[in-house]
Amino acid sequence: MNKKADYIDKDEKEIMESYNSGEWVSADDQKKEELREAAKNSMLKNKRINIRLTEKDYHDIQVKAMEEGVPYQTLISSIIHKYNKGELKPDS
């Protein structure tokens, strides 16, 4: 095994294998622009919060963020922002 592979955990290895097998696709231009805007808006934030997530939710949000090409904190902030604007609705 190569030395680089010795430093990754099981989840990271799965992500790398998924990426290397071509399972990932780039976001379209509209989605990229939405995420850029969310990232820009996240820089304007002046409140910090702490939340607790299950290990699975934490992992899943990290994977989604990697797919979108943004930091996971930015993705979480974007989700909250969209929910507050009425663009996301809770499951009924």
C-alpha positions in Angstrom: 0.0 0.0 0.0 1.3 3.5 -0.7 2.1 5.9 2.1 -0.6 8.4 1.1 -3.3 5.7 1.4 -2.1 4.9 5.0 -3.3 8.3 6.1 -6.9 8.1 5.0 -9.8 6.5 6.8 -12.5 4.2 5.4 -14.9 7.1 4.5 -12.1 9.1 2.7 -11.1 6.0 0.8 -14.7 5.4 -0.4 -14.9 9.1 -1.5 -11.7 8.8 -3.4 -12.8 5.6 -5.1 -16.1 7.1 -6.0 -14.4 10.2 -7.5 -11.8 8.1 -9.4 -14.5 5.8 -10.8 -16.2 8.8 -12.5 -19.3 8.9 -10.3 -19.0 12.6 -9.6 -20.2 15.3 -12.0 -19.7 19.1 -12.0 -22.5 21.3 -10.9 -24.2 23.3 -13.7 -23.4 27.0 -14.0 -26.6 28.1 -12.2 -25.9 25.9 -9.2 -22.3 27.1 -9.1 -23.5 30.7 -9.1 -26.0 30.0 -6.3 -23.2 28.5 -4.2 -20.8 31.4 -5.0 -23.5 33.8 -3.8 -24.0 31.7 -0.6 -20.3 31.7 0.0 -20.1 35.5 -0.5 -23.0 36.0 1.9 -21.4 33.7 4.4 -18.5 36.1 4.6 -20.9 38.8 5.8 -22.0 36.7 8.8 -21.4 38.0 12.2 -23.0 35.3 14.4 -21.5 32.0 15.2 -23.5 29.0 16.3 -22.6 25.5 17.5 -24.8 22.5 16.5 -24.6 18.8 17.2 -25.1 16.4 14.3 -25.2 12.7 14.1 -22.0 11.2 12.6 -23.9 10.1 9.5 -25.4 13.6 8.9 -22.0 15.2 9.4 -20.4 12.8 6.9 -23.3 13.2 4.4 -23.1 17.0 4.5 -19.4 16.8 4.0 -19.9 14.6 0.9 -22.6 16.9 -0.5 -20.3 19.9 0.0 -17.5 18.1 -1.8 -19.8 17.3 -4.7 -20.8 21.0 -4.9 -17.2 22.2 -4.4 -17.9 24.3 -1.3 -16.9 24.1 2.3 -19.5 22.2 4.4 -20.1 25.2 6.6 -21.0 27.2 3.6 -23.4 24.5 2.4 -25.1 24.4 5.8 -25.4 28.2 5.9 -26.9 28.1 2.4 -29.5 25.5 3.4 -30.5 27.5 6.5 -30.7 30.7 4.4 -32.9 29.0 1.7 -35.2 27.5 4.4 -35.6 31.0 6.0 -36.5 32.5 2.6 -39.1 29.8 2.1 -37.2 28.1 -0.7 -36.9 24.9 1.3 -39.9 23.3 3.0 -39.8 20.7 5.8 -41.1 17.2 5.0 -44.8 16.8 6.1 
